């Protein structure tokens, strides 16, 4: 699929798709769902960056969030991502 085709399916501009691919543009959660739908991705977590797992397995995985967010906002975003990942895992395992 070309950037233009993906842009047309998601309502984003082709330039936005190119910037997202290069990591030069933040992606809103609603756009992430649009992109996943357009790409027919089975789980939203397939589009998310991998979690960096700490050496201590009992510790929660750390996620990268925007440096411009307040600590409370970062925590909220991280919780949304965790919930999306858990939901994706449940759907892929049929639980």
GROMACS elastic network, one bead per residue, 0.5 to 0.9 nm:
[ bonds ]
;  ai    aj funct       b0    kb
    1     4     6  0.81821   500
    1     5     6  0.61745   500
    1     6     6  0.66246   500
    1    39     6  0.83942   500
    2     5     6  0.51661   500
    2     6     6  0.62697   500
    2     7     6  0.85086   500
    3     6     6  0.51206   500
    3     7     6  0.59924   500
    3     8     6  0.85903   500
    3    13     6  0.87755   500
    3    14     6  0.56491   500
    3    15     6  0.83045   500
    3    17     6  0.61448   500
    3    18     6  0.68336   500
    4     8     6  0.61708   500
    4     9     6  0.86679   500
    4    13     6  0.76796   500
    4    14     6  0.51417   500
    4    15     6  0.87212   500
    4    17     6  0.81612   500
    5     8     6  0.51429   500
    5     9     6  0.62854   500
    5    10     6  0.87143   500
    5    14     6  0.83038   500
    6     9     6  0.51127   500
    6    10     6  0.61519   500
    6    11     6  0.83733   500
    6    12     6  0.80781   500
    6    13     6  0.88980   500
    6    14     6  0.77322   500
    6    17     6  0.75630   500
    6    35     6  0.74742   500
    6    38     6  0.67033   500
    6    39     6  0.77199   500
    7    10     6  0.52209   500
    7    11     6  0.56626   500
    7    13     6  0.52849   500
    7    14     6  0.51884   500
    7    15     6  0.85365   500
    7    16     6  0.79798   500
    7    17     6  0.64326   500
    7    35     6  0.87073   500
    8    11     6  0.53961   500
    8    12     6  0.68438   500
    8    13     6  0.75334   500
    8    14     6  0.80392   500
    9    12     6  0.80251   500
    9    34     6  0.80183   500
    9    35     6  0.80575   500
    9    37     6  0.88585   500
    9    38     6  0.58883   500
   10    13     6  0.85169   500
   10    31     6  0.74085   500
   10    34     6  0.54115   500
   10    35     6  0.60430   500
   10    37     6  0.83839   500
   10    38     6  0.65278   500
   11    31     6  0.88325   500
   11    34     6  0.83953   500
   12    15     6  0.82327   500
   12    16     6  0.62740   500
   12    17     6  0.69101   500
   12    31     6  0.81574   500
   13    16     6  0.50925   500
   13    17     6  0.64482   500
   13    18     6  0.87347   500
   14    17     6  0.50819   500
   14    18     6  0.62559   500
   14    19     6  0.86355   500
   15    18     6  0.50396   500
   15    19     6  0.61185   500
   15    20     6  0.85546   500
   16    20     6  0.60276   500
   16    21     6  0.85201   500
   16    24     6  0.89883   500
   16    25     6  0.71620   500
   17    20     6  0.50883   500
   17    21     6  0.61872   500
   17    22     6  0.87161   500
   17    25     6  0.86843   500
   18    21     6  0.51241   500
   18    22     6  0.63557   500
   18    23     6  0.86879   500
   18    24     6  0.85630   500
   18    25     6  0.88547   500
   19    22     6  0.51170   500
   19    23     6  0.61087   500
   19    25     6  0.53353   500
   19    26     6  0.86608   500
   20    24     6  0.58487   500
   20    26     6  0.67905   500
   20    27     6  0.70393   500
   21    24     6  0.76392   500
   21    25     6  0.83268   500
   22    25     6  0.78360   500
   23    26     6  0.73650   500
   26    66     6  0.84794   500
   27    30     6  0.82290   500
   27    31     6  0.62513   500
   27    32     6  0.63824   500
   28    31     6  0.51561   500
   28    32     6  0.62275   500
   28    33     6  0.88213   500
   29    33     6  0.63961   500
   29    34     6  0.87363   500
   30    33     6  0.52340   500
   30    34     6  0.64115   500
   30    35     6  0.87901   500
   31    35     6  0.60853   500
   31    36     6  0.84812   500
   32    35     6  0.51309   500
   32    36     6  0.61208   500
   32    37     6  0.85537   500
   32    44     6  0.78282   500
   32    47     6  0.78340   500
   32    48     6  0.89300   500
   33    36     6  0.50499   500
   33    37     6  0.60843   500
   33    38     6  0.85624   500
   33    44     6  0.70347   500
   34    37     6  0.51134   500
   34    38     6  0.60977   500
   34    39     6  0.85558   500
   35    38     6  0.50595   500
   35    39     6  0.60573   500
   35    40     6  0.83525   500
   35    41     6  0.85355   500
   35    47     6  0.87712   500
   36    39     6  0.51773   500
   36    40     6  0.59002   500
   36    41     6  0.51227   500
   36    42     6  0.79013   500
   36    43     6  0.77783   500
   36    44     6  0.61858   500
   36    46     6  0.85734   500
   36    47     6  0.71818   500
   37    41     6  0.63568   500
   37    42     6  0.85174   500
   37    44     6  0.88139   500
   38    41     6  0.78488   500
   40    43     6  0.88722   500
   41    44     6  0.67506   500
   41    46     6  0.71417   500
   41    47     6  0.80515   500
   42    45     6  0.87993   500
   42    46     6  0.77867   500
   42    88     6  0.84464   500
   42    92     6  0.80781   500
   43    46     6  0.56099   500
   43    47     6  0.78801   500
   43    85     6  0.84428   500
   43    87     6  0.87806   500
   43    88     6  0.53424   500
   43    89     6  0.80175   500
   43    91     6  0.79297   500
   43    92     6  0.74397   500
   44    47     6  0.56973   500
   44    48     6  0.70897   500
   44    84     6  0.71648   500
   44    85     6  0.74970   500
   44    88     6  0.65416   500
   45    48     6  0.50855   500
   45    49     6  0.80922   500
   45    50     6  0.87910   500
   45    81     6  0.84322   500
   45    84     6  0.68786   500
   45    85     6  0.53848   500
   45    86     6  0.88034   500
   45    87     6  0.89401   500
   45    88     6  0.62486   500
   45    89     6  0.82684   500
   46    49     6  0.80295   500
   46    50     6  0.89055   500
   46    88     6  0.88272   500
   48    51     6  0.86573   500
   48    81     6  0.84905   500
   48    85     6  0.87455   500
   49    63     6  0.84557   500
   49    64     6  0.86386   500
   50    53     6  0.89064   500
   50    63     6  0.82346   500
   51    61     6  0.60259   500
   51    62     6  0.62778   500
   51    63     6  0.57743   500
   51    64     6  0.83539   500
   52    61     6  0.59591   500
   52    62     6  0.56938   500
   52    63     6  0.66956   500
   52    64     6  0.88015   500
   53    56     6  0.81965   500
   53    57     6  0.74568   500
   53    59     6  0.83644   500
   53    60     6  0.78145   500
   53    62     6  0.67522   500
   54    57     6  0.64041   500
   54    58     6  0.86291   500
   54    59     6  0.67698   500
   54    60     6  0.77588   500
   54    61     6  0.63405   500
   54    62     6  0.75149   500
   55    58     6  0.88246   500
   55    59     6  0.82746   500
   56    59     6  0.56654   500
   56    60     6  0.88439   500
   57    60     6  0.77547   500
   57    61     6  0.85495   500
   59    62     6  0.87968   500
   62    78     6  0.85381   500
   63    78     6  0.67931   500
   63    81     6  0.87661   500
   64    67     6  0.86993   500
   64    78     6  0.85281   500
   65    68     6  0.85961   500
   65    69     6  0.76996   500
   65    74     6  0.63568   500
   65    77     6  0.76594   500
   65    78     6  0.76363   500
   66    69     6  0.57692   500
   66    74     6  0.76120   500
   67    70     6  0.80303   500
   67    74     6  0.86243   500
   69    72     6  0.79364   500
   69    73     6  0.57175   500
   69    74     6  0.58273   500
   70    73     6  0.51013   500
   70    74     6  0.61102   500
   70    75     6  0.85764   500
   71    74     6  0.50491   500
   71    75     6  0.61717   500
   71    76     6  0.86384   500
   72    75     6  0.51414   500
   72    76     6  0.62806   500
   72    77     6  0.87585   500
   73    77     6  0.61736   500
   73    78     6  0.85317   500
   74    77     6  0.51346   500
   74    78     6  0.60565   500
   74    79     6  0.85229   500
   75    78     6  0.51152   500
   75    79     6  0.61448   500
   75    80     6  0.86835   500
   76    79     6  0.51204   500
   76    80     6  0.62837   500
   76    81     6  0.87265   500
   77    80     6  0.50599   500
   77    81     6  0.62547   500
   77    82     6  0.86231   500
   78    81     6  0.50860   500
   78    82     6  0.61280   500
   78    83     6  0.85859   500
   79    82     6  0.50041   500
   79    83     6  0.60983   500
   79    84     6  0.85397   500
   80    83     6  0.51195   500
   80    84     6  0.61426   500
   80    85     6  0.86163   500
   81    84     6  0.50231   500
   81    85     6  0.61104   500
   81    86     6  0.85394   500
   82    85     6  0.51051   500
   82    86     6  0.60990   500
   82    87     6  0.85128   500
   83    86     6  0.50708   500
   83    87     6  0.60204   500
   83    88     6  0.84802   500
   84    87     6  0.50764   500
   84    88     6  0.60637   500
   84    89     6  0.85624   500
   85    88     6  0.50393   500
   85    89     6  0.61145   500
   85    90     6  0.85929   500
   86    89     6  0.50699   500
   86    90     6  0.61661   500
   86    91     6  0.86372   500
   87    90     6  0.51026   500
   87    91     6  0.61989   500
   87    92     6  0.86285   500
   88    91     6  0.51304   500
   88    92     6  0.61078   500
   88    93     6  0.86115   500
   89    92     6  0.51754   500
   89    93     6  0.61909   500
   89    94     6  0.83978   500
   89    95     6  0.84302   500
   90    93     6  0.52953   500
   90    94     6  0.58483   500
   91    95     6  0.63466   500
   92    95     6  0.79442   500
